[in-house]
Amino acid sequence: MQDITDATFAEEVLGSELPVLVDFWAEWCPPCHRLSPVLEELAREYEGRARIVKIDSDANPETVRAYGVLSMPTLSLFRNGELVSQVVGARPKSQLRAQLDTVS
């Protein structure tokens, strides 16, 4: 799972040919740490169909502000450079898979 930053967000997410699920996380967020292995598994499952990336919300305030992220974790799904869905809070793998299946 790739780490992105304010500087790489446009290229890696908005410019991606594949749908991208962005994990807005923070080091101090326990649910974020519990969710990370689930997202790693999904990244392998969806390789070639969708990408899953993460962005440290504390270190990248521009992107956090631009997408109105107020709580961690927030999972934002982008397709063709557009935000198509956003969920707040850790979700079970089945729900994340369903979210990805809508665009992949």
C-alpha positions in Angstrom: 0.0 0.0 0.0 1.5 3.3 -1.1 2.0 6.3 1.0 1.0 9.6 -0.7 1.4 13.2 0.3 -0.1 16.6 -0.5 2.6 16.9 -3.2 1.8 13.5 -4.8 -2.0 13.4 -4.3 -3.0 14.9 -7.7 -0.8 12.6 -9.7 -1.3 9.4 -7.7 -5.1 9.7 -7.0 -6.7 12.2 -9.3 -4.6 11.2 -12.3 -4.9 7.5 -11.7 -6.4 5.3 -14.5 -7.6 2.9 -11.8 -10.1 3.7 -9.1 -8.3 4.7 -5.9 -9.4 4.2 -2.3 -7.6 6.7 -0.1 -7.1 5.9 3.6 -6.9 9.2 5.6 -5.2 8.0 8.8 -3.2 9.3 11.7 -0.5 7.7 13.9 -2.5 8.4 17.1 -5.7 6.7 15.8 -6.1 3.1 17.1 -8.9 2.2 14.6 -6.5 3.3 11.8 -3.9 0.7 12.9 -6.5 -2.0 13.2 -7.7 -1.2 9.6 -4.3 -1.2 8.0 -3.8 -5.0 7.6 -7.3 -5.3 6.1 -6.5 -2.6 3.6 -3.2 -4.4 2.8 -5.1 -7.6 2.0 -7.6 -5.7 -0.2 -4.7 -4.0 -2.0 -3.4 -7.4 -3.0 -6.9 -8.7 -3.9 -7.7 -5.7 -6.1 -4.3 -5.3 -7.8 -4.8 -4.3 -11.4 -8.5 -3.3 -10.8 -8.1 -0.6 -8.1 -5.4 1.0 -5.9 -5.4 1.5 -2.2 -3.2 4.3 -0.8 -2.8 6.0 2.5 -2.2 9.6 3.5 -1.0 10.7 7.0 -3.6 13.3 7.9 -1.4 15.2 10.3 1.5 15.5 7.9 -0.7 16.5 4.9 -3.2 19.2 6.0 -3.9 20.6 2.5 -5.5 17.4 1.2 -7.3 16.8 4.4 -8.9 20.3 4.2 -9.6 20.0 0.5 -11.8 16.9 1.1 -13.3 17.9 4.4 -11.8 15.1 6.4 -12.7 15.6 10.1 -12.3 12.1 11.6 -9.9 9.2 11.3 -10.0 6.9 9.6 -11.8 8.3 6.6 -11.9 6.2 3.4 -12.5 8.1 0.2 -13.0 6.4 -3.1 -12.0 8.3 -6.3 -12.7 7.3 -9.9 -11.5 9.4 -12.9 -10.3 12.1 -10.6 -13.7 12.5 -8.9 -14.7 11.6 -5.3 -17.4 9.0 -5.6 -17.9 7.9 -2.0 -16.6 8.5 1.5 -17.0 6.6 4.7 -15.8 7.6 8.2 -14.6 5.0 10.7 -13.2 1.5 10.4 -15.4 -0.9 8.4 -15.4 -4.6 8.0 -13.6 -6.1 5.0 -16.9 -7.1 3.4 -18.1 -3.5 3.4 -14.8 -2.2 2.0 -14.9 -4.9 -0.7 -18.5 -3.8 -1.6 -17.4 -0.2 -1.8 -14.5 -1.1 -4.2 -16.8 -3.4 -6.2 -18.9 -0.4 -7.2 -16.0 1.0 -9.2 -13.7 -1.8 -10.2 
